[in-house]
Every structure is written in C-alpha cells, then in structure tokens.
Amino acid sequence: MKVLHILALSTALALPVSGMALADAKPIKAVEVETDVAAIANPKAAEYYGNLAADLQSAILARIQDRVADEGLTVGVDIDEVSLANSFQTAIGAQDSVLKGMVRLHDADGTNMDTYEIMVTMEMMNSFLPEGAVAITSMTDAPEHYKALVDTFADTVAKRLP
C-alpha cells in the first residue's frame, strides 16, 4: 500500500502548467488577490488569514511566470471562504478544510472576460489519490492542509486561464 503525505498530494495534483504555454495563451499582466474577514470560517483559519492573499498570489504567479507580461489580462481572485479542519474532523464529517473564491479575468480595457468560482477541499483532494494510496495527515490543523489548499487552488486557476 502506498502512503502519501498531504504535501505530496498537493504536488501530485499540480499540473505541469509551465510546459503547457501555447502560442495562443494570453499574457497575464497582474494577479490580484483579495480576502475578506467574513471569509474566515473558523479560528484555525484566522491564524493563516493574514498571509493568505500574498501566499495565493505568489502560488499563482509561480505557475504562470512564463506568461507574465507588461500588457495582458488581469486575474482577480476574491476569497470568500477559508476553513481549516484537522484530519479527525474531516474523517468524521464534522468539518472540512476549504478554500473558495471567485476568479475574474479582465482585459486591458477592464472588460470582464470570464468569471468563475473555485472551491477546493481536502475531501475533494483525497478523491484524486491513486488506488491503494492513503493520505496521512496530522490530527491537528496542520500547515500542510493550508499549503495543499493554496497550491491546489493556484493550480486550478492556472489551468483555467485562457
């Protein structure tokens, strides 16, 4: 039986986005991430809240660095829910680790090109484990949960960019 740590899970789910830059891929001028205090769903999430916008912006930019240009689309992310649960809470269905937000793409003129919601949960990420693999997570609200949510959210944003 394979055993994967949550950090390895987020790496396994990562898409090789940088190698997918196609000739018709639109350049990205900026990535702007906003968070709202009302997005904090539990006290553990509040511990990470202060860094969430910067962490998510950095994670997205790392995945699209080959597309960043002086002119292009602006990617706006508005986080409207963040919750961190420990493995026990997730296993018994009492709570889940969640990162949810709206993504808006604007062209250079400010015209809205696309808007969509992304929601990432630890439960959803566990469903992508290979058959026979077991995710080992801590019984505390581990930083790995936060990192896995941020990385998977950033992967999803990068994958959906035109």
C-alpha positions, 0 to 999 in steps of 0.5 A: 500500500502506498502512503502519501503525505498531504504535501505530496498530494498537493504536488501530485495534483499540480499540473505541469502548467509551465510546459503547457504555454501555447502560442495562443495563451494570453499574457497575464499582466497582474494577479490580484488577490483579495480576502475578506474577514467574513471569509474566515470560517473558523479560528484555525483559519484566522491564524493563516488569514493574514498571509493568505492573499500574498501566499495565493498570489505568489502560488499563482504567479509561480505557475504562470511566470512564463506568461507574465507580461507588461500588457495582458489580462488581469486575474482577480481572485476574491476569497470568500471562504477559508476553513481549516479542519484537522484530519479527525474532523474531516474523517468524521464529517464534522468539518472540512478544510476549504478554500473558495473564491471567485476568479475574474479575468479582465482585459486591458480595457477592464472588460470582464472576460470570464468569471468563475468560482473555485472551491477546493477541499481536502475531501475533494483532494483525497478523491484524486489519490491513486488506488491503494494510496492513503493520505496521512495527515496530522490530527491537528490543523496542520500547515500542510492542509493550508499549503495543499489548499493554496497550491491546489487552488493556484493550480486550478486557476492556472489551468483555467486561464485562457 
